[in-house]
Amino acid sequence: MSDVQNTVENLENPVDEYSDQYLTFVLEGEEFAIDILRVQEIKSWDKATNLPGSPYYVEGAINLRGTIVPIIDLRKRFNLPEIDFDYTTVVIVVKVLGDERDRIMGIIVDAVSDVHSLAQSSIRPAPDMKGKLDSQFVTGLTTINDKMVIVMDIDALMNSDELVLETEEA
C-alpha cells in the first residue's frame, strides 16, 4: 500500500479523538503525569534559597535566568516520607495558569520517567478520595505499559488556596 493510500485511509477513518503528550515522573514508587505543554524545563536538584515563613513543603526559591521560582517538594506536599535527594531527584519547572496571573513554579520529584502520548479516552475519572492525594488535584487515571499512572491537574495543585496565599506572603 502506498503512503498516499495510508494517508487517505487515515483521513477517512480518523482516530476517535486527539491525544496529548504527558511527562511522567515518579514519586514514592508511583507514576504521575502532567501535561508536557506546561513543562518549561527539567533541572537536576540544587539547593534552593530558604523562604522564611513559607509552608513546610516549600523548599525555597531559585533564580532561573532572572525569574524567582518557588520550589515545592511534592513528597512533603502529599505527606509522603522524606528521602535524601540524590542524582535522580529533579525539579520540573512548570507554568501554572491562574485566574489572575500565570506563574512559574518548580516541583521536586524523585525521578522523571518518560513522555507519553495519551488519548483523552484512555484517561478515566479519578475516584473521590481524600488523604495524601486529594482528588481535586487529579485529572484522572490511565494505564501505561500495564502500570497505573495518576494524571495530575498541575493548575489545581499549584493554585490551591493555601499555596497561593502562602507563597504570595513569602
C-alpha positions in Angstrom: 0.0 0.0 0.0 1.4 3.4 -0.9 1.9 6.3 1.6 -0.8 8.2 -0.2 -3.3 5.4 0.3 -2.3 5.1 4.0 -2.9 8.9 4.4 -6.2 8.8 2.7 -7.4 5.8 4.8 -6.3 7.6 8.0 -8.3 10.7 6.9 -11.3 8.6 6.1 -11.0 6.6 9.4 -9.8 9.3 11.9 -8.9 8.4 15.4 -11.9 9.0 17.6 -10.2 11.8 19.3 -6.8 13.6 19.7 -4.1 12.7 22.1 -1.9 14.9 24.2 1.6 14.4 25.4 2.4 14.0 29.1 5.6 13.9 31.1 5.6 11.1 33.6 7.6 11.2 36.8 8.0 9.0 39.9 7.1 9.9 43.5 7.3 7.3 46.2 7.3 4.5 43.6 4.1 5.7 42.0 4.0 7.1 38.5 2.4 10.5 37.8 1.8 12.5 34.6 1.5 16.2 33.8 0.7 17.9 30.5 4.0 18.4 28.7 2.9 21.8 27.4 3.2 23.1 31.0 6.8 21.9 31.4 9.3 24.7 30.9 12.4 22.9 32.0 13.7 19.9 33.9 16.7 20.7 36.2 18.8 18.5 38.4 18.3 19.2 42.1 20.3 22.1 43.6 19.8 23.8 46.9 17.1 26.4 47.0 17.2 29.6 49.0 15.0 29.3 52.1 11.9 31.5 52.2 11.2 32.3 55.9 7.6 31.8 56.9 6.7 29.6 53.9 4.8 26.4 54.3 6.8 23.3 55.2 6.5 21.9 51.7 8.0 25.0 50.0 11.7 24.0 49.8 12.6 27.6 48.9 13.2 29.5 45.7 15.7 29.5 42.8 16.8 32.2 40.4 16.1 30.9 36.9 17.6 33.3 34.4 16.3 36.3 36.4 12.9 34.8 37.4 12.4 33.9 41.0 10.8 30.4 41.0 9.3 28.9 44.2 10.1 25.2 44.6 7.5 22.8 46.0 8.6 19.4 47.4 5.7 17.1 46.3 6.7 14.5 48.8 6.1 16.9 51.6 3.0 18.4 49.9 1.5 14.9 49.8 2.7 14.0 53.3 5.0 11.2 51.9 8.1 10.1 53.8 11.1 12.3 53.2 14.1 11.0 51.5 17.6 12.3 50.8 17.8 13.9 47.4 20.1 12.1 45.0 21.2 12.1 41.4 17.7 11.1 40.1 16.0 13.9 42.1 14.9 16.7 39.7 12.9 19.9 39.7 10.3 20.1 37.0 9.7 23.8 36.2 6.1 24.3 35.2 3.9 27.1 34.0 0.9 27.4 36.3 -2.2 29.1 34.9 -4.2 31.1 37.4 -7.3 33.2 37.4 -5.4 36.4 38.0 -2.0 35.6 36.6 0.2 32.8 35.4 3.2 31.8 37.5 6.4 29.8 37.0 6.9 27.2 39.8 9.1 24.2 40.4 8.1 20.8 41.7 10.7 18.4 43.2 10.1 14.7 42.2 12.0 11.5 42.8 12.8 11.0 39.0 11.5 11.8 35.6 10.3 8.8 33.6 9.2 9.4 30.0 7.0 11.3 27.6 3.8 9.5 26.5 1.0 10.3 24.1 -2.3 9.6 25.8 -5.7 9.6 24.1 -8.2 11.6 26.2 -10.5 8.5 26.2 -7.7 6.5 28.0 -7.9 8.8 31.0 -10.5 7.6 33.4 -12.1 9.9 36.1 -10.4 9.7 39.5 -12.3 8.2 42.3 -13.4 10.7 45.0 -10.7 10.5 47.7 -9.2 12.5 50.5 -5.9 11.9 52.2 -2.4 12.1 50.9 -3.5 13.0 47.4 -6.8 14.9 47.1 -8.9 14.1 44.1 -9.3 17.8 43.3 -5.6 17.7 42.1 -6.1 14.6 39.9 -7.4 14.8 36.3 -7.8 11.1 36.1 -6.1 7.7 35.9 -4.7 5.9 33.0 -2.6 2.8 32.2 0.8 2.9 30.5 2.6 -0.4 29.9 0.3 -2.2 32.4 1.1 0.3 35.1 -1.4 2.7 36.7 -0.5 6.4 36.2 -2.1 9.3 38.0 -2.7 12.3 35.7 -2.3 15.5 37.7 -4.0 18.8 37.4 -1.0 21.0 37.9 -3.1 24.2 38.0 -5.4 22.9 40.7 -2.4 21.6 42.7 -0.4 24.8 42.5 -3.3 27.2 42.7 -4.8 25.7 45.9 -5.9 28.5 48.2 -3.4 27.6 50.9 -0.5 27.6 48.5 -1.4 30.8 46.6 -1.9 32.8 49.9 1.2 31.4 51.5 3.6 31.9 48.5 2.3 35.4 47.9 3.1 36.3 51.5 6.6 34.7 51.4 
